[in-house]
Amino acid sequence: MADKLIIVESPAKANTIKKFLGGNTKVVASMGHIRDLPKSKLGVNIEKNFEPEYINIRGKGDLIKSLKKEASKAKKVYLATDPDREGEAIAWHLAHILNLDEKKENRVTFNEITKTAVQEAMKKPRTLDKNLIDAQQARRVLDRIVGYQISPLLWKKVRKGLSAGRVQSVAVRLIVEREEEIENFVPEEYWNIYAKLLDKKTKKQFEAKFIGKNGKKVEIKNQEQVNEILKQIENEKFIVKNVKKSEKKRNPVPPFTTSTMQQEASRKLGFTLKKTMSVAQGLYEGVKIEERGLTRTYNIYENRLYKNI
């Protein structure tokens, strides 16, 4: 009988965490979600405050039985799924399946899979975050309502096989609205006047832009206006009345979010979304490297090879 049972999402992560904790601790994987909305129907009770109707995912019956068996034998069960809204929802579903008290501190999260991070997280378990769970459920319900209600309409009106989603449907609407703005745009002619001036003292050349007259901005809409202004200033002297100096603060580029990471990987490396997420997951869990007959795992957070497997 294990003193502690820790449930994570992936087997690779489970093996790594087991090595960090050792002792009479068992680490198993849920293999992602174990409950979801049914595929055969909407699965959302719109009349009852949009309540989702969850069922166990088909094909995970044996895994659920195994998790229940391990949980019944453990003195304490910890839910260590990913520290995001999906991970929180998976933990909540596991608590439901395993009949765990949601008010007890059995939720463990860590943002990196290192020995220090995992051991520190185990010292500070918390209760399930209801806000994160509700956020995931709202996202899932909205996906289902939009997808199941609008997709069939697309099949009838546009083409079979098309799908509508929570994000892409809004994106298409924005594109349509922007295209309408472009089509309705009335072009207006405008001109700018620039002068290249020479500083007598330093002999340095600099560029100046015509803004207006007597402190008032003038919009130049045609060549006739340009010619008139050039005629007026042709023999004038230009004087620099004052120079403003100021300091500018430039913040560093913020850390990647999932979407910005995917964009940069696609733009600079030509990676598909699937490849980007696969590489990121590998760096998170540890990359296995064959070296002289031994398998070592490289973890990006520790920036070093650790413990032979």
N, C-alpha and C positions, 0 to 999 in steps of 0.2 A: 504493500500500500504506500503510495506516494504521499509525502507531507503536503506538497504543493503541486497543483496542476496548472500550467500556464497554456493558454490557447492563443496562438497567433494565426496569421492568415496563410503563410506559405511554409512548405516543408523545409526549404533552404534556410529560412529565418529560424525555424524551430531548432534545427541542428546547431546553428551558430550560438543561439541563446543558451541551449543546454550546456554547451562547453563553458560558457561564462559563469553559470550558476552552480552546476555540479550538484553534489549531495543527493538527497532524496527528493529531487524535483523532476517532474516529467513535463516535457514541452511537446505539444501536439499542434497540428494545423487544421484550421476549419476549411481550407481551400476556398477562401473567399466567402461569398454569401451562402447561407444555408436556407434562407426563406426569401420568397419574392412574391410579386403579384402573379396570378395565374395567366398563362399565355392564351388560354381558350376564350377568355372574356375580359371585359374592362377591368374588373377587380377593384373598382372604386365605387363605394356606395355614395353617389352624389346626393341622394335624399337624406343621408345621415351624416351631414357635415363633412362630406368627402372622405369618409373613413376607408382606409385601405383594407383589403381582404387578403391577408397573406396565407400562403401555403408553403409547405416544405418543397424545396426544389427537387424535381424529378431526378433520380439517379444518385441522390445523396442520402438515401435511407440507411445504408450500411454505415456510412460515416457518422450520421447522427446517432445511431445505436452505439457506435464505438465511443463517441464523445460522452454520451450519457453514462456508459459503463465506467470510463475513466474518471468522470466527475463524481460518481457515487463512491469510488474508492479513495478519493483524495480528501484530506482534511480541509484544504482551502483551495478554491478555484479562482484564478486570476484571468481576466480577459485583456490580452495584450495585443489587440488588433491595431491597425494603423491609426495614427493620431490625426485623423481628418473626419469629415462628416460620414463618409462611407464606412470607415473603420468603427466609428462610434455606433452606427446603425447595426453593423455586423455583431458588435459586442452586445447590443440590446437584444437582437434576435437570439444570440447564444444564451443570454440570461433567461429569455423566455423558454427556450427549448430545454434548458438544463434546470429549470425551476429555481434559479438563483434570486436572492432578494436584491432588487434594484436599488434599495436604499443603503445597502452595505457597501463598504469601500473595497470593491473587487476589480476596479478598472485601473489598468496600468498603461502608461504611454511613454514612449521615448522617440526622439527625433533622429537618433543615430544608433546604429547597432554596434556599440563598443561596450567593452566590459564595464567601464566606469558608468556610462549612461544607463545601461540595463540594471546594474546593481543599485544605483541611486533611485531609479524609477520604482524598483521593488520595495524600497523603503517608504515610498510616498504614494500608496494607492489612493484612489478617490472613487466617488460615486459616478454613475453614468451621467453624462452631460445631456440633459433633456433638450436643451436648445439646439445642439448639434444633431440630435436624433430627429427632432422636428424639421430641421432644415433639410436633412436627407430625405425624409418622407415627403415633404412638400415638393422637392425636386423630382422624386420618383413618381408621385401622383400626377404632377403637371406633365411629365414626359408621357405618361400613359394616356391621359385625357387628350392631349394634343395629337399624339401619334395614332391612337385608336379611333378618334373622331374625325380627324382631317384627312388622314391617309386614304381611307376609302373614297372620299370625295375627289381626291386627286386621281385615283384610278379611273373613276367614271368620267371626269372632265378633261384630264390631260393625258395620262398614260399609265398603264399597269406597271407596278413595281416601284413607283415613286413613294417616298415616305416624307412625312411631316414631323418635325421635332420642335421641342421647346426653344432651342437656340436657332436652328436654321430657318424656321418659319418667320421669326422676328427679323433675322438677317435679310431674308428675301424681301420682306416688307420695306426695310430701310433702303435696300437697293432700288426697289421700285419707286419709292418716294424721291430718292436722289436723282434717278433718271428723269422723273417728271420735272424736277427743278431745272435740270440741264436743258430739257426740251423747251421749257417755258422761259428760259433766260433770254433777256434782251441785251445784246452786247452794246457797250458804250465806249466810244473812242476817248482815250486820254493820252496825254503827252507829259514827259518829264524833261527838264533841262538841267544838264550837269556842266560845270565849268572846272577845268584843270588850272589851278592857281599855283604860283611859285612864291615861297617865303623868301624875302630878300635877304634875311639874316642867315638862315640855315641852307638856303638854296634847295630846300626840299619841296617837292611837288605834292600837292594834295588835292583832293576832289571835293567840290562843294555842289550842293543841290539847291535849285531855286524852289523856295517854299511859297513866297508871296510878297506883298508890298505893305509897308507900314505896320508890320506885325500881324497882318491878316493873311490867312492861307488862300491861295488862288488856285482853282482847278483849271488846268489847261485841257481844252476839249478838241482843239483842232490846230492845224498847222498855221493858220492865219494868226492865232493868238501867239504861237511860238515866235513867228517872224516879228510880230509887234514888240514882244518882250525883248528879243535879241537886239532889235533896233534901238530900244531905250537904254540898254545896258552896254552897248557896244564899246563906248569910249569911257566908261565909268571906272573909278578906282574901287577896289574891293578891300575892305578893312575888317580884320578880325577884332570884334569889340570885346569879347570875353571867351575864356576857355573853361569848360567845366570838367573837373576830374572827379572820378568816383571809383569806389572799389566794388567789384562784383563778386558775389559768392556763388560758386558752382558746386552743387552737391554731387557726390559720386553716384554712379549708376546703381539703381536699386538691385537687390538680389533677384534672380530669376523666379518668376511664378511658373506654373506648369505651362501656361499658354505662351509666355515670352520665351521660355526655353525651347518649346517646339518650333516657334517661329524662327529663332536664331539658328537652330540645328538644320532646319529646312533651307534657310537662306544661305548660310555659309558652308554647310556640309552636304546639302542635298538629301538629308535623312527624311524618311517617311515618319509619320507620327508613331507608328508601331515600333519602328527601330529606335526612335528617341526614347520612348517609354521603356523599352526593353533594356537599353543601355543604362538609363537612370535607375531602374529597379536592380540591375546587376551591381551598380556602384553602391546602392543602398544596402543590399544584402551581403555584398562581398563577392569579388570576382575570383573564381578558381583558376589557378595557373599551374600547369604541369612543369615541374622543375626537377631534373635528375631523378626521375622515377617517383618523386613525392608530389602530392597535391597540396598546394598552399592556397590560402585565401587572402586576397588583398582587399582591405577595406578603406574606402576613400576618406573616412572620418579620422581614422587613426594614422593614415598616411604611411603605413608600414605593413609588412607581412606579419601575420601572427599565427602561431600554433599550427603545427602540421595536422592534417586530417588523415 
